[in-house]
Amino acid sequence: METVHIRLDYPLNHVKEPIIYHLVKDYHLIPNVYKANIDVHTGGMLVLTLEGHPEQVQAGIAFLRGLGIQTTILEN
């Protein structure tokens, strides 16, 4: 299992989408949200950990980046 600390910066057009749901359902990741600031008018930011098999973690991050969500890997 791998755990990655990550910051997600959401563009406005993705705020209402179930992004975390897809990470759990489609990529079998375990998220743990540490900080969130999401506004339907301006966009959002999340700081979380993603835990799962390394290939699933990388696929989940690729999914996020493919949506145009800025992802920043944070130090452990």
Secondary structure, DSSP 4 states (H G I P E B T S, - for coil): -EEEEEEEEE-GGGTTS-HHHHHHHTT--EEEEEEEEEETTTEEEEEEEEEE-HHHHHHHHHHHHHTT-EEEEEP-
